[in-house]
Amino acid sequence: MKRFVLAGASGSIGIQTIDVIRQHPDQFELVAFGVGKNIDRAREILKEFPVSFVSVQEEADMKKLQNEFPNTHFSYGKEGLKELVRLKDYDIFINALVGFVGLEPTLIAIEEGHDIALANKETLVVGGELIERAKEKAGVKIIPIDSEHSAIFQCLQGSNRTDVKRLIITASGGAFRTKTREELVHVTKEEALAHPNWAMGEKITIDSATMMNKGFEVIEAHYLFSIPFEQIDVLMHQESMIHSMVEFQDHAILAQLGVPDMRVPIQYALTWPDRYPLELDAEFDLAKIGTFHFEKPDFTRFPLLKLAYEVGKTKGILPTVLNGANEVANLAFRKGEIPFLAIEEIIQSACKEIPNRPVTSLQDLQEADEEARNYARAYIQKEYQK
């Protein structure tokens, strides 16, 4: 029996994680979870999984739930999230949070000696240097949930890192993969959210449309697998059936294939090194698929992917600036405050204008994150809210 604590239970990854846990009642136990403001979702989970501890975002929501579920202990806010991670009697911390908020819980889980199933890519994008040091000291494992990184992780089983020639991260290209720069000028939020292959949350779906998400995955892969950026390639693959590949020194290439269903990488992160049965909505049928398409990404068409490589190699606070500015710009687009191409403009400006400096502590990253967000908000105010 593996025991899990899940942060981000009401999001897309969290909901699918609950389904995976539900499919294996004899092997998995959910002992605690955290949600944001979606207390209706918290109620649903509690009725099915009467856990001992739940963290929510707002104090008022905590009080409502405490009255309804007197046998469960509730907490709220940042301290509640920390309390959730610091629980002692569990095996794996599942980080399904979205954004910078996911970094500190990961660091706490490492310090507490818990292995981590990681879906929060921002943890490694902004805090990769800190996470590397903390993980080495604590001796814990970080197992990726992202489909691309899970694919690489699976392909590397039984191999030495020195055998690797390069990692090949596949990219669908998002909702706008066939559009020109000129056609992107007037695209809408609804169009950007119409991802052709994956069902994801709004924030990550917009990041997919800008290819910022793929840039984050390049940085994440660098830290997860201790591979130089020069040995990490991105390959456009519109079908999203090959989730990533690894080329070895002898030029053999291993690929992980499957239907685009996040429950597959979620379950593997929870069962590794074993594999359990999993009920999916669709079967993988190569005969029906027939053909795979590949092409190199165009850095002119997708400038944020190019920027991510540059920022990742530079290190320091710049990856935090990249992420912080992106979170503000992404949200502003979803709220209708800026056009789609302004997302790139804001992020590029922030990374150019905010001076880089080394990272020695979590506080360094928190200060850089705030600086990037303030810069992005000021830029939007000046250029788009005149």
Summary of the structure (lengths in Angstrom):
residues: 386
radius of gyration: 20.4
end to end distance: 57.9
largest distance: 62.3
contacts: 1339
relative contact order: 0.11
helix: 49%
strand: 15%
